[in-house]
Amino acid sequence: MDIIIYGIINSVSLALMAVGFTLVYGVSRLPNFAHGALYVLTGYMTWILMNRMGLNYIFSAIIALGLTGLIGAAMYQLVLIRVRGMPISEIIASYAIGLAILEGLRWGGLKGGTFRLPPFIEGSVNIFGVSVDFQRIFVVILGAAIMGALWLFVNSTRLGLALKGMAQDERAAMTLGIDSDRMAVTATAIGSMLAGAAAIILLPLGSIVVESGYHVLIMAVAVCIVGGLGSWTGAVLAAFIIGFAQILTVVYFGAHFQAVVALLAIVITLICRPSGLFGRQKELEERV
């Protein structure tokens, strides 16, 4: 039962880490390797607004999310739009931005485990004999709510349908008057905010450290490759596969092997099915 409960918690956490990355790639075909840096930056801005400016926790989180969205949009408009369509340059440019943010935060004093966000709810409860703290339950509930709200947004609003159309067929969407760059900058801003939302939900379980940015980026890339780049359904399914595999690895082999699971999943997927579970990138080559 503890494997099931903590497997679900870990899987939802991975889905939260990855959904912003796969949204950006699905719409603009641009891999945002600054994703992990935006995750850490949102948590740090929330901490500063709370502890240095004395603002309310919720209000601080909302402001930090808004700023992260603006940073993501500016990042696309100022840098990424100039290299869009050049895969290697996209990766290098976005990773360079993320590296500058993370190492800039380290240089600015983000070191050690002294920076922490308080949990939304204190205490714990027994579920089928397994002790689970309320913050982890909150992660599952809010994670499911975010996934549901994102699904409704994509399928029930004009902007969401435009993003969905761009993800399905960019050329057909453009012939219908949808601006590709406008959708790309919108997706980058929303994806950045989703990375920030994951930070606000997950960082109360630990400390705000620079290393979290690299970890989140690796997990997001692993989930998206296994699920299929650009596939939101695939990302959620892959999050559950990797999430439960990590918990089983911790139980039977030890915590120090947990990170290996994600890297092994990437390697196996690229060897057996390069397009991932729901991806269509290399569908033709695989048929041949």
WOVEN-V311582 format. One record per backbone hydrogen bond with DSSP energy under -1.0 kcal/mol. CO is the residue of the C=O (numbers start at 1). NH is the residue of the N-H. Records with the same first field share a line. If there is no record, write none. Layout:
CO->NH + NH
This chain:
1->5
2->6
3->7
4->8
5->9
6->10
7->11
8->12
9->13
10->14
11->15
12->16
13->17
14->18
15->19
18->22
19->23
20->24
21->25
22->26
23->27
24->28
25->29
31->33
32->35
34->38
35->39
36->40
37->41
38->42
39->43
40->44
41->45
42->46
43->47
44->48
45->49
46->50
47->51
48->52 + 53
49->55
56->60
57->61
58->62
59->63
60->64
61->65
62->66
63->67
64->68
65->69
66->70
67->71
68->72
69->73
70->74
71->75
72->76
73->77
74->78
75->79 + 80
76->81
79->82
80->83
83->86
86->90
87->91
88->92
89->93
90->94
91->95
92->96
93->97
94->98
95->99
96->100
97->101
98->102
99->103
100->104
101->105
102->106
103->107
104->108
105->110
106->109
109->111
115->208
123->134
125->132
127->130
130->127
132->125
133->137
134->138
135->139
136->140
137->141
138->142
139->143
140->144
141->145
142->146
143->147
144->148
145->149
146->150
147->151
148->152
149->153
150->154
151->155
152->156
153->157
157->161
158->162
159->163
160->164
161->165
162->166
163->167
164->168
165->169
169->173
170->174
171->175
173->178
174->177
179->183
180->184
181->185
182->186
183->187
184->188
185->189
186->190
187->191
188->192
189->193
190->194
191->195
192->196
193->197
194->198
195->199
196->200
197->201
198->202
199->203
202->205
203->206
209->212
210->213
211->215
212->216
213->217
214->218
215->219
216->220
217->221
218->222
219->223
220->224
221->225
222->226
223->227
224->228
226->277
227->278
228->231
231->235
232->236
233->237
234->238
235->239
236->240
237->241
238->242
239->243
240->244
241->245
242->246
243->247
244->248
245->249
246->250
247->251
248->252
249->253 + 254
254->257
255->258
259->263
260->264
261->265
262->266
263->267
264->268
265->269
266->270
267->271
268->272
269->273
273->276
282->286
283->287
284->288
